[in-house]
Amino acid sequence: MKRMKVAVVDDHAVVRMGLKYALSVFKDMEFVGEHPDGEGAAEFVAMVRPDVLLLDIRMPGKDGVAALGEILSAVPEQKVVMLTTAGTEEEVYRSLSQGAKGYVMKDSAPGNIVDAIRVVAEGGTYVPKEIRALYEERRRSPELTPRELEALALLTKGLSNREIAAKLGISEDGAKIHLKHINEKLGAKDRVDAVAIAIRRGLTRPEQ
């Protein structure tokens, strides 16, 4: 029996230990390494060369989405399953758009995680219906420009139009135009609603 080589990148030692133990129960799985954060993950994967990598999305410093891009640049053929506790539209969209082949919640039963590894190792994709729905919803949404994302982050901090304009180096009218476009693209009623929607979707974080 050919054993599937699996590696894990996750900042929580308990999660890494739990996955290592869970995988050891299955005879077709072989745990080949672990790494504690997104920084250096690409080099780790290039050295270990697992059949499937389990990659945590939310890590301090370099998160899993940023690490995914670097990993696939270094090892384009690498098969990656994203791990998360609660995926946002933006995280789901960016992960799957970049080339992740699977998406699994950390609180899933070990059997579900193993199913994801097996499906992805054989060339398939493993994306639960609720995660696929998030991806499709985000895919249909208009993209915010980099400048609009900057304005949104400042708005989330509670800055006024004048303060946002000063931070961006534009006129107050220019800031108002950015915020108008943000509201239109997010389908928000006002600035408070825009912040709530942005946080829910994962476009920004509270007091970013």
WOWO-V154882 format. One line per field, one symbol per residue. phi: phi as a letter, one per 30 degrees, with the letter a starting at -180 (. if undefined). psi: psi as a letter, one per 20 degrees, with the letter a starting at -180 (. if undefined). burial: # if it has 24 or more other C-alpha atoms within 12 Angstrom, else .. Layout:
phi->???
psi->???
burial->???
This chain:
phi->.dcddbbbcadcdddddddddedddcdccbdclbbdaddiddddddddhddbccbddcbdiddddddeedddddbeddcbcdcacadcedddddddddkdcabbdddddeddddedddddddjcbbbeeddddddddddddddddedddddddddddiddedddedddibdddddddeddddedddicdadddddddddddidabehd
psi->pppppprpoqiohhgggghggghihpijqooirqqirhpjhghgghghmqhppoopgoqqdorhgghgghghhhnhipppppprhoprggggghghhhjqiropqhjqqhhhggggggghhjjaqnoqghghggghghhiqqpqrhhhhghgghhhijqrgghggghikrrhhhghgghghggghikqhahghgggggggijhrqpl.
burial->...#########..##..##..#..#..##############.##..############..###########..#..#######.###########.#########.....##########...###...##.##..#.....#..##########..#.#..##..#......##.######.##....#..######.####....
